[in-house]
Amino acid sequence: MAQVKTRVLTAHVPLSLAERVDQLSVQLERSRGWIVKQALSAWIDQEEEHNRLTREALADVDTNCVIDHQSIQVWADSLGTDSPLEPPR
């Protein structure tokens, strides 16, 4: 298996958060480094997806591909009734 190059990152975290990482490390029988790598990777994935969705939404606004608030409100209000409306398009 190829050796992955790594680099040390240092961050100051609140003591309570560090203690939670330590507790999880014991519970999962994993190193603190493994837990931090998993958490950082998941957070970066989440932020990249958030950024992608934001850019997509802004592009929709730029092309006027939007649904007005009133249409959404009418649809949302219908969801609790016996005859809910189709989502606006």
C-alpha positions as CSV (number, residue, x, y, z in Angstrom):
1,M,0.0,0.0,0.0
2,A,1.4,3.4,-1.0
3,Q,2.4,5.7,1.9
4,V,0.2,8.8,2.0
5,K,2.0,12.0,2.6
6,T,0.8,13.9,5.7
7,R,1.3,17.2,7.3
8,V,0.7,18.3,10.9
9,L,-2.0,21.0,11.5
10,T,-2.2,22.6,14.9
11,A,-5.4,24.1,16.3
12,H,-6.3,25.3,19.7
13,V,-9.7,23.9,20.7
14,P,-11.7,24.4,23.9
15,L,-10.8,22.0,26.6
16,S,-14.3,20.6,26.7
17,L,-14.1,19.7,23.0
18,A,-10.7,18.1,23.4
19,E,-12.1,16.0,26.3
20,R,-15.0,14.9,24.1
21,V,-12.5,13.8,21.4
22,D,-10.6,11.9,24.0
23,Q,-13.8,10.2,25.2
24,L,-14.8,9.2,21.7
25,S,-11.3,8.0,21.0
26,V,-11.6,5.5,23.9
27,Q,-15.2,4.5,23.0
28,L,-14.3,3.9,19.3
29,E,-10.8,2.5,20.1
30,R,-9.4,4.9,17.5
31,S,-6.7,7.5,17.8
32,R,-7.5,11.2,18.4
33,G,-5.8,11.9,15.0
34,W,-8.2,9.5,13.3
35,I,-11.2,11.2,14.9
36,V,-10.0,14.6,13.9
37,K,-9.3,13.5,10.3
38,Q,-12.8,12.0,10.0
39,A,-14.4,15.2,11.5
40,L,-12.4,17.5,9.3
41,S,-13.1,15.5,6.2
42,A,-16.8,15.4,6.8
43,W,-16.9,19.1,7.6
44,I,-15.0,20.0,4.4
45,D,-17.3,17.8,2.3
46,Q,-20.3,19.5,3.9
47,E,-18.9,23.0,3.3
48,E,-18.0,22.2,-0.4
49,E,-21.6,20.9,-0.9
50,H,-23.0,24.0,0.7
51,N,-20.9,26.2,-1.5
52,R,-21.9,24.2,-4.6
53,L,-25.6,24.5,-3.8
54,T,-25.2,28.3,-3.1
55,R,-23.5,28.8,-6.5
56,E,-26.3,26.8,-8.2
57,A,-29.0,28.8,-6.5
58,L,-27.3,32.1,-7.4
59,A,-27.1,31.0,-11.0
60,D,-30.8,30.2,-10.9
61,V,-31.5,33.7,-9.6
62,D,-29.3,35.2,-12.3
63,T,-31.3,33.4,-15.0
64,N,-34.6,34.3,-13.3
65,C,-35.3,30.6,-12.7
66,V,-37.1,31.2,-9.4
67,I,-40.5,30.5,-7.7
68,D,-42.1,33.5,-6.0
69,H,-42.7,33.4,-2.3
70,Q,-46.5,33.6,-2.6
71,S,-46.6,30.5,-4.8
72,I,-44.5,28.6,-2.2
73,Q,-46.7,29.8,0.6
74,V,-49.9,28.7,-1.1
75,W,-48.4,25.3,-1.7
76,A,-47.0,25.0,1.8
77,D,-50.4,26.0,3.3
78,S,-52.1,23.2,1.2
79,L,-49.9,20.5,2.7
80,G,-52.0,20.1,5.8
81,T,-55.3,19.9,3.9
82,D,-57.2,17.0,2.4
83,S,-56.2,18.1,-1.1
84,P,-52.5,19.2,-1.1
85,L,-51.3,21.0,-4.2
86,E,-48.5,19.9,-6.5
87,P,-45.3,21.7,-5.8
88,P,-44.9,24.9,-7.8
89,R,-42.4,24.7,-10.8
